[in-house]
Amino acid sequence: MRRISWLTAAIVVLLPGCAALAPRIQGTTDIVAWQATDLSLERRTTGWYYTFNLLVLEVQGTDITFNEVETIIYQPGINPFKARYRGEWRLEAKDQFRIPLLASLSCHQVVPNCTGTNVPIPLWRITMSGTDGRGQPVKAVIDLTLPADPPSPPATTSNAVRAIALTPPKGGG
């Protein structure tokens, strides 16, 4: 009987960890709903790149002006890459915009390609900060786990949604 209880306890402890690695390409925060679309993995002359669009939809019915977007990309075996962008990105009540995002991937040198089970699963944390229409501070933290090998391109894309550009800060800071 004790063996069963230890086995049950081990399953309960380990199972959430496995679920955390499953792809997570959509969700909601207090202020926005989000979805990763148009996922693509491609080889370019300088290496492998994983691209996607992040759709962001305002859900509370009030305008939001984001003035900072921070991205952190985690990849197994590599130090996290962090970037902070400052600007002014307005999102009207119940409106949406699209953020085109890209990550270069480091695949194992002994592997001839970066597809299928060879793809290091890219994990993203995107934090968007700003103020709502009443001048109150807002923050949306988006945690994405992209699939290791994205599905074939869909028949329709999110490219019709208004895009915003994240421009790197000037002066390296």
C-alpha positions as CSV (number, residue, x, y, z in Angstrom):
1,M,0.0,0.0,0.0
2,R,2.8,2.4,0.8
3,R,4.3,1.9,-2.7
4,I,1.2,3.1,-4.3
5,S,1.1,6.2,-2.2
6,W,4.7,7.1,-3.1
7,L,4.1,6.4,-6.7
8,T,1.0,8.6,-6.6
9,A,3.0,11.4,-4.9
10,A,5.7,11.2,-7.5
11,I,3.2,11.5,-10.4
12,V,1.5,14.4,-8.7
13,V,4.9,16.2,-8.3
14,L,6.3,15.4,-11.8
15,L,3.3,15.8,-14.0
16,P,2.9,19.6,-13.8
17,G,6.6,19.9,-14.8
18,C,5.9,17.9,-18.0
19,A,2.8,20.0,-18.8
20,A,4.9,23.2,-18.5
21,L,6.9,22.1,-21.5
22,A,3.9,21.6,-23.7
23,P,3.3,24.3,-26.3
24,R,1.4,27.3,-25.1
25,I,0.6,29.7,-27.9
26,Q,-2.4,31.5,-26.6
27,G,-3.7,32.9,-23.3
28,T,-5.1,35.9,-21.5
29,T,-3.9,38.3,-18.8
30,D,-6.0,40.8,-16.9
31,I,-5.8,43.3,-19.7
32,V,-5.1,41.5,-23.0
33,A,-5.7,38.2,-24.8
34,W,-2.8,37.0,-26.9
35,Q,-2.1,34.4,-29.5
36,A,1.1,33.3,-31.4
37,T,0.3,32.9,-35.1
38,D,2.1,32.2,-38.4
39,L,4.8,30.2,-36.7
40,S,7.7,29.4,-39.0
41,L,11.1,27.7,-38.7
42,E,13.5,28.4,-41.6
43,R,17.1,28.2,-42.5
44,R,18.8,31.3,-43.7
45,T,22.4,31.9,-44.7
46,T,23.2,32.9,-41.1
47,G,21.5,30.0,-39.3
48,W,18.0,28.8,-38.2
49,Y,15.3,31.3,-37.4
50,Y,12.0,30.8,-35.6
51,T,9.5,33.6,-36.5
52,F,5.9,34.3,-35.4
53,N,3.4,37.0,-35.0
54,L,2.1,37.8,-31.5
55,L,-1.5,39.1,-31.7
56,V,-2.5,41.2,-28.7
57,L,-6.2,42.1,-28.1
58,E,-7.4,44.5,-25.4
59,V,-10.1,42.8,-23.3
60,Q,-11.3,45.3,-20.6
61,G,-12.9,47.9,-22.9
62,T,-10.4,50.7,-22.2
63,D,-7.6,52.2,-24.3
64,I,-4.0,51.2,-23.4
65,T,-0.8,52.9,-24.2
66,F,2.2,50.6,-23.8
67,N,5.5,52.4,-23.4
68,E,7.8,49.5,-22.7
69,V,8.0,46.0,-24.1
70,E,10.6,43.6,-22.6
71,T,11.3,40.2,-24.3
72,I,13.3,37.4,-22.8
73,I,14.1,34.3,-24.9
74,Y,15.1,31.1,-23.1
75,Q,16.7,28.3,-25.1
76,P,18.2,25.1,-23.6
77,G,22.0,25.3,-23.2
78,I,22.2,29.1,-24.0
79,N,22.1,32.1,-21.7
80,P,18.7,33.9,-22.0
81,F,18.5,36.8,-24.5
82,K,16.9,39.9,-23.1
83,A,15.8,43.1,-24.9
84,R,13.9,46.1,-23.7
85,Y,12.1,48.4,-26.2
86,R,10.7,51.8,-25.3
87,G,8.2,53.7,-27.4
88,E,4.5,54.4,-27.6
89,W,2.2,51.7,-28.8
90,R,-1.5,52.5,-28.5
91,L,-4.1,49.8,-28.3
92,E,-7.7,51.1,-28.5
93,A,-10.5,49.4,-26.5
94,K,-11.3,45.9,-28.0
95,D,-8.8,46.5,-30.7
96,Q,-5.7,44.4,-31.5
97,F,-2.2,44.7,-32.9
98,R,0.4,42.3,-34.1
99,I,4.1,42.1,-33.0
100,P,6.3,40.3,-35.5
101,L,9.0,38.4,-33.4
102,L,12.0,36.4,-34.3
103,A,14.6,34.2,-32.5
104,S,17.8,32.7,-33.9
105,L,18.2,29.1,-32.8
106,S,21.3,27.3,-31.7
107,C,21.0,23.7,-32.8
108,H,23.5,21.0,-31.8
109,Q,26.6,21.1,-34.1
110,V,26.5,17.4,-34.7
111,V,22.9,17.6,-36.0
112,P,22.6,18.3,-39.8
113,N,19.3,20.2,-39.5
114,C,17.2,22.1,-36.9
115,T,13.8,20.3,-37.5
116,G,11.7,17.7,-35.8
117,T,13.0,16.6,-32.4
118,N,16.3,18.5,-33.0
119,V,14.7,21.9,-32.5
120,P,15.5,23.5,-29.1
121,I,12.1,24.6,-27.8
122,P,12.1,28.4,-27.6
123,L,10.5,29.8,-24.5
124,W,9.5,33.5,-24.4
125,R,8.5,35.9,-21.7
126,I,7.1,39.2,-23.0
127,T,6.3,41.9,-20.5
128,M,4.3,44.9,-21.8
129,S,4.0,47.9,-19.5
130,G,2.1,51.2,-19.8
131,T,-1.1,53.0,-18.7
132,D,-4.8,52.5,-19.4
133,G,-7.3,55.2,-20.5
134,R,-7.7,56.3,-16.9
135,G,-4.0,56.9,-16.4
136,Q,-3.5,53.8,-14.3
137,P,-0.4,51.7,-14.7
138,V,-0.9,48.3,-16.5
139,K,1.3,45.3,-17.1
140,A,0.8,42.2,-19.2
141,V,3.1,39.3,-18.7
142,I,2.9,36.8,-21.6
143,D,4.7,33.4,-21.3
144,L,4.9,31.5,-24.5
145,T,6.2,28.0,-25.2
146,L,6.4,27.5,-28.9
147,P,6.2,24.0,-30.4
148,A,9.5,22.4,-31.3
149,D,8.6,21.9,-34.9
150,P,5.9,24.4,-36.0
151,P,3.0,23.2,-38.1
152,S,2.8,23.9,-41.8
153,P,1.9,27.5,-42.7
154,P,-1.8,28.1,-42.4
155,A,-4.0,29.1,-45.4
156,T,-4.7,32.5,-43.9
157,T,-2.3,34.6,-41.8
158,S,-2.6,37.4,-39.3
159,N,-0.7,39.8,-41.5
160,A,-3.9,41.8,-42.1
161,V,-3.8,42.9,-38.4
162,R,-2.0,46.3,-37.8
163,A,1.7,45.6,-36.9
164,I,3.8,47.5,-34.4
165,A,7.6,47.6,-34.6
166,L,9.9,47.1,-31.7
167,T,12.9,49.2,-32.4
168,P,16.1,48.5,-30.5
169,P,17.2,51.4,-28.2
170,K,19.9,53.7,-29.6
171,G,23.3,53.8,-27.9
172,G,23.2,50.1,-26.9
173,G,21.2,50.6,-23.7
